[in-house]
């Protein structure tokens, strides 16, 4: 989860979607939801978890973005 959230946040920063200080905030917000996720046991589970993390990062960004 940490790696997937970090990859999403760094990409979002590099493409100008979030600020530098938003990287750890985004990662923290997603990791705080870790208790909702089962431990992956297969490659498919890992891919599913990676997709879930990406969705959660996007959702966090939409909820915290200043319009």
N, C-alpha and C positions, 0 to 999 in steps of 0.2 A: 504494500500500500504506500509506504513512504516513497519508494522509487517512482511509482506511477504518478503520485501527487506532485513530486518534485519535477518530473519531466513535463507534466502539464503546466505547472506554474512557471518554470523557466521558459518554456516555449511561449507562453502568454506574455511574459515580460519581454522577450526578444522580439516579439511581433507587435509590441506596443499596446497590448490589451490590458495589462496590469502594470502597476509600478513595482519598483524593486522591493520596497518594504511589504508589498502584498504577497510576495512569495512565501515567507514563513507563515503569514496569517492564513493563506489558502491551505497550506499543508496541515497546519494545526487544526483547522476546521474539519478537514476530512478525517484526519487521524482520530479526532474526538468521537467519530462515529464508528470506530473500529469494533465496538462491542456488538454492533448490528450485523457483523459479517462473520461467516463461518470460515474456519481455516481451510485454505484450498488444499486439495489432495491430488488433483489431476492437472494436467496442462490446460484442459478446458476450464477448470475452476479458476486458474490463474488468469486466463484471458477474460473470463467473465468478470472477475474482480477488477482487472485493469480497466475494463469498460465502465464498471460501476464507479470507480474512483474518478475517471474522467468526467462522467456525468455529474458527480457530486462537486467536483471542482468548478465546472461550468455553472452549476446551480448556485454555488457560493458566490461566484463572481457576479452573477446576475442580481443576487440579493444585496450585494454590498456596493455595486457600481453606482457612481454618482451620475445622475442624468442631467 
